[in-house]
Amino acid sequence: MSIASALGLTSGQVRYAFVGLGDIAQEAMLPGVAHTGNSKIAAFVSGDTAKSEALCKRYDVDYACDYDGFDALLRSGRIDAIYLATPNWRHAEFVVPALRAGIHVLCEKPIEISSAKGLEILAAERESTAKLMIAYRLHFEPATLDAIDRIRDGELGELIMATSVFAQMVDPANHRAHSGALAGPLLDMAPYPINAMRYLFGEEPVEVVSAVATRHPAAGFADDVDDTVAVTLRFPEDRIGQFVVSYYANSVGRLTVAGTKGSIQLDPAFTFGEGLEQFRTIGKKKSHEAFKATDQFGGQMKYFSACILDDQAPEPGAEEGLADLRVIEGVMRALETRQPQALAPFVRSRRIDTRAQKQTLSMVDAPEPIDAASPARDS
């Protein structure tokens, strides 16, 4: 008997319930499911019944329920996995019972909003027969993986520093701009540069040296929402990482890593829907490479489904999500105290496998979302 048959996946496709049907699920993940070849949309879970019914018609899905019906869905035999795209503070609410029910989970980042909740998820992952992957889509993106390979091969020499600027103009009415400390760019956008610096350096930061936040009155956000945050991190071997994330600056997403022999800049570095580009300087030689745009969301689902079907442990798991969350919590403490914050030791037992994780699915067109607002404010 094959592993897929033993798991009850006789069709060779993993059946997913989509939990949370906002813009990221509708515009990014749902359109790419069909061309993975090993994944299938089997159910929708949302607090908006009309939205679920409309998406059932669009994707020829015959089952939908509200959040109160989630536990029954887990027991129904209709699904093998969930893709979770609820607000961050509702992740544990769905991840933990799914894993306990033996249902695999692909969870959007960040893993949760506190280490306590993240550790609850990690414990559920370790106790479950099911698999969990945190949706760090750039762990599968060709330009990103190429940069990691070049660094590992010593092309940049001894790494010294990394710096990033990541901004978007967010609509004050969007849910991302509400709920005080749980809102704003820190939990939403900072995981990208933090995660990138961690996988480029191959190390975990040891200190939040400084953190500064601003609240521009003209941004239109609530009084308790920071719209821009700047952070300096210290890594082992005196490496420095600095980043700024903002909800009130024109769109930009740039990342530079530099060493004693050269540097690589990714610009764009974090976006989807377009190809990422590298600008390299090695010694005095400059070069530029534009990478083909890929379906980053379909690619990561294809990888995760393959892990399920082949009974392989996926990367990144809960441990990777916790690694970023500990840094974010350190930044929050630094913002509150206006003092440097030492970070407790954290050992990452697994890093990106650039050969096994590279995905190259072509881009797909996304239909108009149903009752799901883009975070971008009107220009």
DRENLUM-83155 format. One record per residue (C-alpha): residue in one letter; chain; residue number from 1; x, y, z. Coordinates in steps of 0.25 Angstrom, whole numbers, plus 2048, in hexadecimal, padded with zeros to 3 digits. Each point is the difference from the previous one (the first is absolute). Layout:
<atoms>
ATOM   resn   chain   resi     X     Y     Z
ATOM      A       A    NUM     X     Y     Z
...
</atoms>
This chain:
<atoms>
ATOM   resn   chain   resi     X     Y     Z
ATOM      M       A      1   800   800   800
ATOM      S       A      2   805   80E   7FC
ATOM      I       A      3   802   80B   80B
ATOM      A       A      4   7F5   808   7F9
ATOM      S       A      5   7F6   7F4   801
ATOM      A       A      6   804   7FD   80F
ATOM      L       A      7   7FD   80F   803
ATOM      G       A      8   7F2   7FE   7F9
ATOM      L       A      9   805   809   7F4
ATOM      T       A     10   7FD   7F7   7F5
ATOM      S       A     11   7FD   80A   7F6
ATOM      G       A     12   80E   806   801
ATOM      Q       A     13   7FA   80D   804
ATOM      V       A     14   800   807   80D
ATOM      R       A     15   7F2   805   803
ATOM      Y       A     16   801   80E   807
ATOM      A       A     17   7F6   808   807
ATOM      F       A     18   802   80F   7FF
ATOM      V       A     19   7FE   807   80E
ATOM      G       A     20   7FF   80F   7FF
ATOM      L       A     21   7FC   806   7F2
ATOM      G       A     22   806   80D   800
ATOM      D       A     23   809   807   7F5
ATOM      I       A     24   80C   7F7   801
ATOM      A       A     25   7F8   7F3   7FF
ATOM      Q       A     26   7F8   805   7F5
ATOM      E       A     27   80A   808   7F8
ATOM      A       A     28   80D   7F7   802
ATOM      M       A     29   7FD   7F2   805
ATOM      L       A     30   7F3   7FB   7FA
ATOM      P       A     31   803   804   7F1
ATOM      G       A     32   80D   7F7   800
ATOM      V       A     33   7FA   7F3   807
ATOM      A       A     34   7FC   7FA   7F3
ATOM      H       A     35   80E   800   7F9
ATOM      T       A     36   807   7FA   80C
ATOM      G       A     37   7FB   7F2   7FB
ATOM      N       A     38   800   7FA   80E
ATOM      S       A     39   7F6   80A   807
ATOM      K       A     40   7F1   802   800
ATOM      I       A     41   7F7   80A   806
ATOM      A       A     42   7F6   7F7   808
ATOM      A       A     43   7F9   80A   80A
ATOM      F       A     44   7FF   80F   804
ATOM      V       A     45   7FF   805   80E
ATOM      S       A     46   7FB   80E   803
ATOM      G       A     47   7F8   809   808
ATOM      D       A     48   7FA   805   7F3
ATOM      T       A     49   7F6   7F6   7FB
ATOM      A       A     50   7FD   808   7F3
ATOM      K       A     51   80F   801   7FD
ATOM      S       A     52   802   7F1   802
ATOM      E       A     53   7F4   7FC   7F7
ATOM      A       A     54   805   809   7F5
ATOM      L       A     55   80E   7FA   801
ATOM      C       A     56   7FA   7F2   800
ATOM      K       A     57   7F9   803   7F3
ATOM      R       A     58   80D   807   7FA
ATOM      Y       A     59   809   7F4   804
ATOM      D       A     60   7F5   7F4   7FF
ATOM      V       A     61   802   7FD   80E
ATOM      D       A     62   7F4   7F9   807
ATOM      Y       A     63   802   803   80F
ATOM      A       A     64   801   80D   808
ATOM      C       A     65   7FE   803   80F
ATOM      D       A     66   802   80B   80A
ATOM      Y       A     67   80A   800   80B
ATOM      D       A     68   7F7   7F9   809
ATOM      G       A     69   800   7F5   7F7
ATOM      F       A     70   80F   7FE   7FF
ATOM      D       A     71   801   7F5   80A
ATOM      A       A     72   7F5   7F8   7F9
ATOM      L       A     73   808   802   7F3
ATOM      L       A     74   80C   7FA   807
ATOM      R       A     75   7F8   7F3   803
ATOM      S       A     76   7F9   800   7F3
ATOM      G       A     77   80A   7F8   7F7
ATOM      R       A     78   7FF   80B   7F5
ATOM      I       A     79   80E   806   802
ATOM      D       A     80   80E   7FC   802
ATOM      A       A     81   806   80E   803
ATOM      I       A     82   7FC   80E   802
ATOM      Y       A     83   806   80D   7FB
ATOM      L       A     84   7FE   80B   80B
ATOM      A       A     85   7FF   80E   7FC
ATOM      T       A     86   7F9   806   80C
ATOM      P       A     87   805   80C   808
ATOM      N       A     88   80D   7FD   807
ATOM      W       A     89   7F9   800   80E
ATOM      R       A     90   7F7   7F4   7FC
ATOM      H       A     91   80B   7F7   7FB
ATOM      A       A     92   801   7F7   80C
ATOM      E       A     93   7F1   7FF   801
ATOM      F       A     94   800   7F8   7F3
ATOM      V       A     95   80E   7FA   7FF
ATOM      V       A     96   800   7F9   80D
ATOM      P       A     97   7F2   7F8   7FE
ATOM      A       A     98   804   7FD   7F2
ATOM      L       A     99   80D   7FA   804
ATOM      R       A    100   7FA   7F8   80B
ATOM      A       A    101   7F5   7FB   7F6
ATOM      G       A    102   80C   7FB   7F7
ATOM      I       A    103   7FD   80A   7F6
ATOM      H       A    104   80C   807   7F9
ATOM      V       A    105   802   80F   801
ATOM      L       A    106   806   80B   7F7
ATOM      C       A    107   7FF   80C   808
ATOM      E       A    108   802   80E   7FC
ATOM      K       A    109   80B   808   807
ATOM      P       A    110   803   805   80B
ATOM      I       A    111   7FD   7F3   807
ATOM      E       A    112   7F8   807   80B
ATOM      I       A    113   801   80D   808
ATOM      S       A    114   808   7FB   80C
ATOM      S       A    115   80A   7F6   804
ATOM      A       A    116   7F7   7F9   809
ATOM      K       A    117   7F6   7FE   7F5
ATOM      G       A    118   80B   7FC   7F7
ATOM      L       A    119   805   7F6   80A
ATOM      E       A    120   7F2   7FA   801
ATOM      I       A    121   800   7FE   7F1
ATOM      L       A    122   80E   7FA   800
ATOM      A       A    123   7FC   7F6   80B
ATOM      A       A    124   7F4   7FC   7F7
ATOM      E       A    125   809   7FE   7F4
ATOM      R       A    126   809   7F7   808
ATOM      E       A    127   7F5   7F8   806
ATOM      S       A    128   7F8   7FE   7F3
ATOM      T       A    129   802   7F6   7F5
ATOM      A       A    130   7FC   80C   7F6
ATOM      K       A    131   80A   80A   7FA
ATOM      L       A    132   800   80F   802
ATOM      M       A    133   807   80A   7F7
ATOM      I       A    134   801   80F   802
ATOM      A       A    135   7FD   807   7F3
ATOM      Y       A    136   80E   807   7FD
ATOM      R       A    137   7FE   800   7F1
ATOM      L       A    138   80E   806   7FE
ATOM      H       A    139   806   7F3   805
ATOM      F       A    140   7FC   7FA   7F2
ATOM      E       A    141   803   80C   7F7
ATOM      P       A    142   80B   7FF   7F6
ATOM      A       A    143   807   80E   802
ATOM      T       A    144   800   7FE   80F
ATOM      L       A    145   806   7F2   7FF
ATOM      D       A    146   80A   804   7F6
ATOM      A       A    147   805   80B   80A
ATOM      I       A    148   801   7F6   80B
ATOM      D       A    149   808   7F7   7F8
ATOM      R       A    150   80A   80B   7FC
ATOM      I       A    151   802   804   80E
ATOM      R       A    152   802   7F1   805
ATOM      D       A    153   80A   7FF   7F4
ATOM      G       A    154   808   80B   806
ATOM      E       A    155   7FE   80A   7F4
ATOM      L       A    156   7FE   80C   80A
ATOM      G       A    157   80B   7FC   809
ATOM      E       A    158   7FE   802   80F
ATOM      L       A    159   7F2   806   802
ATOM      I       A    160   7FF   80D   807
ATOM      M       A    161   7F3   807   7FF
ATOM      A       A    162   7F2   7FF   7FA
ATOM      T       A    163   7F6   80B   7FF
ATOM      S       A    164   7F1   801   7FB
ATOM      V       A    165   7F5   80A   7FD
ATOM      F       A    166   7F2   7FA   7FE
ATOM      A       A    167   7F4   80A   7FF
ATOM      Q       A    168   7F2   800   7FB
ATOM      M       A    169   7F5   80B   801
ATOM      V       A    170   7F5   7F9   808
ATOM      D       A    171   7F2   804   800
ATOM      P       A    172   7FC   805   80F
ATOM      A       A    173   7F3   7F8   7FE
ATOM      N       A    174   807   7F3   7FE
ATOM      H       A    175   800   7F6   80C
ATOM      R       A    176   80F   800   7FF
ATOM      A       A    177   800   80E   806
ATOM      H       A    178   7F7   7FD   80C
ATOM      S       A    179   802   7F9   80E
ATOM      G       A    180   80C   809   805
ATOM      A       A    181   80D   7F8   803
ATOM      L       A    182   7FA   7F4   7F7
ATOM      A       A    183   7FF   80A   7F4
ATOM      G       A    184   809   807   7F8
ATOM      P       A    185   80D   7FC   7F8
ATOM      L       A    186   807   7F9   80B
ATOM      L       A    187   7F9   7F3   800
ATOM      D       A    188   7FB   801   7F2
ATOM      M       A    189   80D   804   7F8
ATOM      A       A    190   80C   7FF   80A
ATOM      P       A    191   800   7F0   7FE
ATOM      Y       A    192   805   802   7F2
ATOM      P       A    193   80D   807   803
ATOM      I       A    194   802   7F9   80D
ATOM      N       A    195   7FE   7F3   7FA
ATOM      A       A    196   809   804   7F4
ATOM      M       A    197   80C   804   809
ATOM      R       A    198   7FF   7F3   807
ATOM      Y       A    199   800   7F8   7F4
ATOM      L       A    200   80B   808   7F9
ATOM      F       A    201   809   800   80D
ATOM      G       A    202   7FC   7F2   803
ATOM      E       A    203   800   805   80F
ATOM      E       A    204   7F6   805   80A
ATOM      P       A    205   801   80E   806
ATOM      V       A    206   805   802   80E
ATOM      E       A    207   7FB   80E   803
ATOM      V       A    208   7F6   80B   7FC
ATOM      V       A    209   80A   80B   801
ATOM      S       A    210   7F6   80B   7FD
ATOM      A       A    211   7F1   802   7FB
ATOM      V       A    212   7F9   80D   7FD
ATOM      A       A    213   7F2   802   7FC
ATOM      T       A    214   7F8   80B   7FA
ATOM      R       A    215   7F1   804   7FF
ATOM      H       A    216   7FE   80A   7F5
ATOM      P       A    217   7F3   808   802
ATOM      A       A    218   7FD   801   7F1
ATOM      A       A    219   800   7F1   7FF
ATOM      G       A    220   7F2   7FF   805
ATOM      F       A    221   803   7F4   809
ATOM      A       A    222   7FB   7FF   80E
ATOM      D       A    223   808   807   80B
ATOM      D       A    224   805   7F2   805
ATOM      V       A    225   806   7FB   7F3
ATOM      D       A    226   80F   802   7FC
ATOM      D       A    227   800   802   7F1
ATOM      T       A    228   80F   800   7FF
ATOM      V       A    229   80B   7F7   808
ATOM      A       A    230   80F   801   7FE
ATOM      V       A    231   808   7F5   807
ATOM      T       A    232   80F   7FC   802
ATOM      L       A    233   803   7F1   803
ATOM      R       A    234   80E   7FA   804
ATOM      F       A    235   803   7F2   7FB
ATOM      P       A    236   80C   7F7   804
ATOM      E       A    237   80E   804   7FB
ATOM      D       A    238   7FC   80F   801
ATOM      R       A    239   7F7   800   7F4
ATOM      I       A    240   7F6   80B   800
ATOM      G       A    241   7F2   7FF   7FA
ATOM      Q       A    242   7F7   80D   7FE
ATOM      F       A    243   7F2   802   7FA
ATOM      V       A    244   7F5   809   7FF
ATOM      V       A    245   7F1   7FC   7FE
ATOM      S       A    246   7F5   80A   7FD
ATOM      Y       A    247   7F1   801   7FD
ATOM      Y       A    248   802   80F   7FC
ATOM      A       A    249   80B   800   7F6
ATOM      N       A    250   7FF   7FE   7F1
ATOM      S       A    251   801   7F1   7FC
ATOM      V       A    252   80F   7FB   801
ATOM      G       A    253   806   7F3   803
ATOM      R       A    254   80F   7FF   800
ATOM      L       A    255   80A   7F7   807
ATOM      T       A    256   80F   801   7FF
ATOM      V       A    257   80B   7F7   806
ATOM      A       A    258   80E   804   800
ATOM      G       A    259   80D   7F9   804
ATOM      T       A    260   80F   802   7FE
ATOM      K       A    261   800   7FB   7F2
ATOM      G       A    262   7F3   805   7FA
ATOM      S       A    263   7F1   803   802
ATOM      I       A    264   7F3   7FC   7FA
ATOM      Q       A    265   7F4   809   800
ATOM      L       A    266   7F2   7FA   7FD
ATOM      D       A    267   7F6   80A   7FB
ATOM      P       A    268   7F5   7FD   800
ATOM      A       A    269   803   7F6   80B
ATOM      F       A    270   7F3   7FC   807
ATOM      T       A    271   7F5   802   7F6
ATOM      F       A    272   7F8   7F6   7F8
ATOM      G       A    273   7F9   801   7F3
ATOM      E       A    274   80D   805   7F9
ATOM      G       A    275   80E   7FB   7FE
ATOM      L       A    276   80B   803   80B
ATOM      E       A    277   80D   806   7FB
ATOM      Q       A    278   80E   7FF   805
ATOM      F       A    279   80B   80B   7FF
ATOM      R       A    280   80D   7FB   804
ATOM      T       A    281   80E   806   802
ATOM      I       A    282   80C   7F7   802
ATOM      G       A    283   80D   807   802
ATOM      K       A    284   7FE   80B   7F5
ATOM      K       A    285   7F8   7F8   7F7
ATOM      K       A    286   7F1   803   7FF
ATOM      S       A    287   7F5   7F7   7FA
ATOM      H       A    288   7F1   800   800
ATOM      E       A    289   7F6   7F4   7FE
ATOM      A       A    290   7F1   800   7FF
ATOM      F       A    291   7FA   7F3   804
ATOM      K       A    292   7F3   7FB   7FA
ATOM      A       A    293   7F3   803   808
ATOM      T       A    294   7FB   7F3   806
ATOM      D       A    295   7F3   7FD   807
ATOM      Q       A    296   806   800   80E
ATOM      F       A    297   7F3   7FC   807
ATOM      G       A    298   7FD   7F4   7F7
ATOM      G       A    299   80F   7FC   801
ATOM      Q       A    300   800   7FF   80F
ATOM      M       A    301   7F3   7F9   800
ATOM      K       A    302   805   7F6   7F6
ATOM      Y       A    303   80C   7FE   809
ATOM      F       A    304   7F8   7FE   80C
ATOM      S       A    305   7F7   7F6   7FA
ATOM      A       A    306   80C   7F8   7FB
ATOM      C       A    307   805   7FF   80E
ATOM      I       A    308   7F2   7FB   804
ATOM      L       A    309   800   7F6   7F5
ATOM      D       A    310   80E   7FB   802
ATOM      D       A    311   800   801   80F
ATOM      Q       A    312   80B   80A   801
ATOM      A       A    313   802   80B   80A
ATOM      P       A    314   7FD   80D   7FA
ATOM      E       A    315   809   80D   802
ATOM      P       A    316   7FD   80A   805
ATOM      G       A    317   7F8   7FA   80C
ATOM      A       A    318   7FC   806   80E
ATOM      E       A    319   80E   802   804
ATOM      E       A    320   803   809   7F5
ATOM      G       A    321   7F3   808   804
ATOM      L       A    322   805   801   80E
ATOM      A       A    323   80E   805   7FC
ATOM      D       A    324   7FA   80C   7FA
ATOM      L       A    325   7F5   803   80B
ATOM      R       A    326   80B   800   80B
ATOM      V       A    327   807   80C   7F8
ATOM      I       A    328   7F2   807   7FE
ATOM      E       A    329   7FE   7FF   80F
ATOM      G       A    330   80E   805   803
ATOM      V       A    331   7FC   80C   7F7
ATOM      M       A    332   7F3   802   807
ATOM      R       A    333   808   801   80E
ATOM      A       A    334   80B   809   7FA
ATOM      L       A    335   7F5   80A   7FB
ATOM      E       A    336   7F9   7FF   80E
ATOM      T       A    337   80D   802   808
ATOM      R       A    338   808   808   7F6
ATOM      Q       A    339   80C   7F7   804
ATOM      P       A    340   807   7F5   7F9
ATOM      Q       A    341   7FB   7F2   802
ATOM      A       A    342   808   7F3   801
ATOM      L       A    343   7F9   7F4   7F9
ATOM      A       A    344   801   7F3   806
ATOM      P       A    345   808   7F5   7F9
ATOM      F       A    346   7F8   7F9   7F5
ATOM      V       A    347   806   7F5   7F8
ATOM      R       A    348   7FA   7FD   7F2
ATOM      S       A    349   801   7F1   7FE
ATOM      R       A    350   7FD   802   7F1
ATOM      R       A    351   803   80A   7F5
ATOM      I       A    352   7FB   801   7F1
ATOM      D       A    353   804   7F5   7F6
ATOM      T       A    354   801   809   7F4
ATOM      R       A    355   800   7F4   7F6
ATOM      A       A    356   7F4   7F9   806
ATOM      Q       A    357   7F8   80C   802
ATOM      K       A    358   801   808   7F3
ATOM      Q       A    359   7F2   801   7F9
ATOM      T       A    360   7FE   806   7F2
ATOM      L       A    361   7F1   7FF   7FE
ATOM      S       A    362   7FC   80B   7F6
ATOM      M       A    363   7F7   80C   804
ATOM      V       A    364   7F1   7FF   7FF
ATOM      D       A    365   7F6   80A   7FE
ATOM      A       A    366   7F7   803   80D
ATOM      P       A    367   7F1   803   7FE
ATOM      E       A    368   7FA   80C   807
ATOM      P       A    369   7FF   7FD   80F
ATOM      I       A    370   7F2   7FF   807
ATOM      D       A    371   7FE   809   80C
ATOM      A       A    372   80F   800   803
ATOM      A       A    373   807   80E   800
ATOM      S       A    374   80F   802   7FC
ATOM      P       A    375   808   807   80B
ATOM      A       A    376   804   80B   7F7
ATOM      R       A    377   7FA   80D   801
ATOM      D       A    378   7FB   807   7F4
ATOM      S       A    379   80A   809   7F9
</atoms>
